[in-house]
Amino acid sequence: MLFLAAAGAAPAASFDCAKTDLAADEKVICEDRGLNDADVRMVTTFDLLSGLLAMGSRSTLQDDQVEWLSRRQACGSDAACIRAASDERMKALNEVYKSLQRPI
């Protein structure tokens, strides 16, 4: 499993929690530390993978992310649904990481 740790305090969600026009799923993520932390891990992993993948694979990863965000947004304010969607996305990102070509 891919695990990324950062020194110091964990940052806020991957979007601005101070915005006044947050979507329902974003509000829940901002209010729930566990979901907030999961969101930060997910976007950090996504950004890392984006930098490691070739252009065609990177485009697929980005398309998958957009599709996943739509599914997460469909959860509305259902924290359990958001948590399940986040777990599903991290599992998918970890699979992408495992499939990366590595030098011998």
N, C-alpha and C positions, 0 to 999 in steps of 0.2 A: 504494500500500500504506500502511496506517495504521501509523505508527511512533511509539511513545511512549518517551520517555527520561526518566529521573529522575536528579536530581543526587545524588551521594553513592553509597554502597555499595548494591548490589542487595539487596532484602529476601529473606527466605526464601520458600519456596513459599507458595501462597495458603492453606495450612492449617498447623496447628501440627505441625512435624516432631518436636517433643519428646513428642508423645502416645505412649503405650505401645501403643495399639490401632490403629496405622496399618494401612490396607489394603495389599496387596502393591504396587499401583501407586503409592501414596503413598510407600512406603518407597523405591522405585526413584527417584522424583522427588526425594526428599530427599537421596539419595546421589549423584545425577548433576547437576552444576552446569548443564549445558546444558538438561536437562529442567526443572530448577528455574527457570532463567531463562525458559524458554518458558512455564511455568505462570504465572509472574508477569506476563509480557506478555499472556497470554491473559486472565487474570482482570482485569487493568487495562483492557484493551480492552473486555471484557464490561461492566465497571462504567461505563465512559465511555459506551458505547452505550446502556446501560440508562437513563442520565440524559438522553439525547437523543431517545429514541423516545417516541411517544405510547403510552398505556396498552395498547391492543390489540396493537401491535407489540412492546411490552415484554414482554407476556405470552407471545407467540410465542417471543421470544428466550430467555426464561427456560425455557420448555418444551423448546426445542431444547438448551439447556445441560444440563438434567437428563438428557435422552436421550443426549447426547454423553458425559456423565460415566459413564453406565452402560456405554457402549461402551469407554471408557478403562479402567474397572475390570475389564472382561472381559479386558483384556490381561494382568492379573496382574503378574508380575515381568518380562515381556518388554519390555525397554527400546526395542527397535526398533518394536514395536507401539504403545507409548505415544508415541514420537516421531512416528510416522505419524498417530496420532489427534490429537495436538497440532497438527501441521501442517495437518491437515484442518480442525480447528476454527478456527484462525487464518485460513485461507482463507475460510471461511464468514463469520466476523466481519468480515473486510475487505470482503466483498461487501455485507454489511449497511451498512457505513460508506459505500461507494461509492453505495449506493442512497438515501442520505439526501437529502431535499429541501433545497436550499440557496438562499438569496436571490440574486437576480441582481445 
